[in-house]
Amino acid sequence: MSFVRATFAARSLANIGRRFNSTTPPPAAKKSSNLPLYLGGAVGLAAYVYLDRTGVKPAVVRKVQEKSPLDPDNFVDFKLKKVEHYNHNTAKYIFEIPNGEASLLPVASCVVVKSSESSPAPLVGPNGKPIIRPYTPISPSDQEGEFTFLIKRYEEGKMSKHIHELKPGDSLAIKGPILKIPYKTNELQEIGMIAGGSGITPMYQVLHHALSDKSNKTRFTLIFANVTAADILLKEEFDQLKAKHPDTFNVIYTLDKPDSTWKGYTGYVNKELIQQHIPPASLADKVKIYICGPPGQVAAIAGKKDGMKQGTVGGILKELGYKEDQVFKF
């Protein structure tokens, strides 16, 4: 049961309880009635409602979750529930959230991970300190009981290799959420997105959240660059979003090394491609450009990040007149 349905059910139970107070006794129950109602304590606690005669199964109304099971200050171990193969170098890693809770990650945010202290071979760097890396879940923040990461294995990536070696039942230490940029519904007229490789996950988090809102009026345009067609992550999901929301979402793919069957754009993301598809800087405070990808791509398109800070806008976006407050580098 979702939190919305749980809240609605709890309110309904409250209304029933208020009808019969200490001064107004409830109507006498008919002897033939077989419709018991059980209210467990105060509204908001677990309650059970069932109708024997109609065969409706017991429904549990849980207290509305108010806090994320994640801790922004400390690493918490989460157990790997299952692994789903995705492509030649990528898989979905689904971690269990105890007690059927949801991650409640704000949009847009990420988490940081390190090897669990229970790991037989904790992952550390040359300095002896734990290796820590950021990742963005692709599951909705209100999904109950689990959250999902789409992890690409890089041969030079110690953390990605560690995660790819995990088996169901193993744990990963996770800390967060780390808020990147607060997304507000209909705050902007247009949002342009430029992503490369596994840098697509923050874009998917925002898009899934925004386009699921029926009141959304912001138009999103995504340029997604990859090496080959087999490297395109979440293509099916993006194509479905484009078909479902043709007025508010468009996606453009470009490949560095396409095969003979590819009919889309080829080559790196360049000035002409951005000018053709990404909303212009002239929209001023009505537009924002999000970018996430390999450091070289980010530097060429938007200028280098300054560590954890944004850094100045450079590259192609600076040439096209975008200002610091119009660009966000994940």
N, C-alpha and C positions, 0 to 999 in steps of 0.2 A: 504494500500500500504506500503511495507517495505521501510526502508531507502535506501537500495541498488537500488530498483526500482525507488524510488523518485529521487535519485541522477541522475540515468541514464536518466530519463525523463526530468529533469531540464537541463541536458547537451544537450539533443536533442533539446529542445526549444531554447537554446542559439545558437546552430548551425543554426537553422532556422532564428533566428533574425539577425545573422551576415551576412546571404546571401543578405539581403536587407538593405544597409546602405544609408547614405545621398547622396552618389555620384552615386549609382546604384539603380535606381527605380525598384521596383518589377514588374514582368510582369503583364500586364492588366488581371484582373480577368474576366473569362468568365461569361456572363450573366446568363448562366444556372447553374453556380456553386452554390452549397448549402453546402459548406464545410468551415464554418467560423472557424478561429483560433484566440483565444484571449490570449494575453500575458499580464499578470498582473505585470506591473512595471519591476524591474530588475530581472535577473535570480536568483532564490533562494527564491523569494517571491511566494505566492500562485498563481498558474496559472491554467487555465481551457482549456481543449481541448475536442472538441466533433465533431462528424461527423453525421449530421442529417440523411443523406441518407443511411448510413450503420446501423444506430440504435445504435451506440456505446454510452454508457452512459457517462456523464461528469466524467472526471478523475481529481482528485485534486493532484497537486504536491506541497507538503509542503516544507518549509525550513528544511534542514537537521538538526536534533537535535544534539546539541553539548554538552549539559549539562544535567546531571541527575537531575530529580525532587527531589531527596533525598538531604539532607544536612548533611555533615559529622560532622558539629559542633553543629547543633541544631535539636531537635525533630520536626518532621512535622506530622500532623495528616493525615492519609489516611483512607478513608471510606471503610468498608467491603462491597463488592459487592455481594458475595454469599458464601455459605458453601456447600461443597460436602462431603458426608459421605464416609469414606475409609474402616475402619474396626471397631472392637469392642471398640477401644479407640483412634482412630486417624481420623482426617478429614483434608480436604484441605480448606484453608482459602484464598479466592481470593480477593485482595484489588484493588480498582480502582485507576488508575493513571490519573489525569486530563489531558484534551486536547489531549488524544490519544498518550501521550508520552510513552517511554520505560524507564525501571529502569536504564539501562546502567551500571549495576553492573559489575566491573571487575572480572575476574576469577583468583584466588579463593578469594571470599570475603563474608562477612556476614553483617548483620545489627544488631542493638540492639533495643529493643522495651520496652515501658512502657505504662501504661494505659493513655488514653487521659485525659487532664485536663477537658474535657467536660463530662467525665464519672461521673455518679451519685455517684459512690463509688470508687474514685481513689485508686489504689493498692499501699500500702506503707508497709515498713517493721517495725519491732519493734522500730527502731530508728527514725521513722517518715519520712524517706526519701523514694522516689519512688523505687520500685523494678524494676530492669532493667535486661533483659536477652537477650543473643544473639540467633539469628536464621538465617538460610541460606535458601533463596528462592530456589524453585526447577524449577521455570519458566526460560526460556532463557532470558538473559539480554536485548535482542533486541525485546522482545515481547511487542507489543504496547497496551496501555490502561489498563494494569493490571499486577500484579505479585502475585505469588502463594506461600504459605507456607504449608508444610505438618507438622501438629502439633499433637504430641502424648500427651494425657492427663495423667498426673501423679497425683495421689492423694495427694502426698506431694509437688507437684509443683504449687506454687501460680500463676505464670504467665500462665502456660499451662491451669490451671483451669479457669483463667480469660478470656483467648482467647476462650476457648470452650463455655463460656457463652455469647460471643458476638453474636449479631443478625445483619443481613444485614441492613445497614444504620448506624450502630455504627462505631466509629472510634478507631484506635489504633495509638499511637505516635511512629514514627519510625525514627531512625537516622542512617546514614551511607553514603556511604559504608565504611566498615572497611576491608582493604586489609589484608588477612591472608598470602598468599604466591602467588607471581605472576607466573601464568602459561605461559610458552613459548612453542610454537609448536616445536616439535622435538628436544627440548633441551636435553632430556634424552632418553636413549635406552629403559629403562623399568621403570615403576612405580608400586610399590606394594601398595595395599590398604588393611587396616584392619579396619573394622567398627563393631560397636555393636549398636543395636536398632536404635533410632532416630539419632544417630551419622552418619547415612548414607547420610544425605542431602549434606554435603560438597563434598562427593565422587561423588554423582550424578551430582552436578553442574559441576565438572571438567570433568567427563566422557561424559556428554551430549555435552559439549562445544568441547572437544577434538575430539571425534569420529564423530562429524558433519563436521569436517574439512577433506576434501578429500585428503589433502596433509599429513595427520597424519601418522607417521611411528612408534611412540612410542607404545610399548606393555603394556597394563594395566592388572593387575591381582588383583581381589577383593576377600577377605575373609570376609564374612558377617555373624556375629553371632547373634542369636536371641533365645528367650525362646521356642516358639512354631512356627509351620509353619504359623499360623494366624498372628503372629507378624512381619513377613517379609514384610517390606515396599518396594514398587516399584519393586517387584519381576517380574511382567510382563514386565516392562520397561527394566530391566537388562537382562532378558531372550531374549528379542527382540534385544537388542544391541549385545548380544553374537552371536545370529543367523546371524545378519547383518554384524558383524565384527569379524569373527572367528579367524583371524590372529592377531588381535590387542587387543582383549578383552576376558577375561575369568572370570567367577564368581563362587565361591565355597561357598555354604551355610552350616552352622553347627548349630544344635539346642541343647539347654540344656535339654529340656523335649519333645522329639519327640513322636508322637503317633505310633501305629503299622504300619501305611502305609508309614512312612518316610523312604526313601531309601538313603538319603545323610549322611553326616558326623554328628556325635553327640558329645556333650561335649563342653567344653571351647576351645578357640583358644590356642593351645599348641605349643611347640617347633617343634614337628614332622610335624604338619600341615603347619607351616610356612616354614620349610625346604623343604617340598614337593612342595609348590606352589609359594611362594614369591621369587622374584629374589634375588640372593645372594649378600652379602656385597662385594664380590670379584670384582664386576662390578665397584667398586670405584665411580668415578664422573659420571658414566653413569646410576646410579640408585638412586631412592629416594623412601622412604617408608612413606606413609601417614597413620595416625591413628586417629580415632575419635570414642569416645564411653563413657560409664560410667567411672568415675574417677578410679575405682578399676581395670577395664579392661586395661585402658591406663597405669596405674602404673605397672601392672603385665607384660605387653608386652613391654613397651617402657620406663618405669620410669615415675615418677610424673612430672607434669608441675609445674613450679615455679610461681604461680599466672598467670599473663598474659605472662610470659616468658616461653621459651621452657623447661628449666631445662636440666639436664644431661640425656643422654641416659642410661637406666637401663633395668632391667627385661630380657625377652627372647632375645630381639634384641641385647642387649649388649653381652649376652652369645654367640650370633651368629656372633659377630664381627662388627656390624654396628657402624658407627661413628656419631657424632653430625650432621655433614653436610649431612648425608644420611637419616635422620629421621626428619619428621615434624609432630608435634602433634597439631591438630586443637582445 
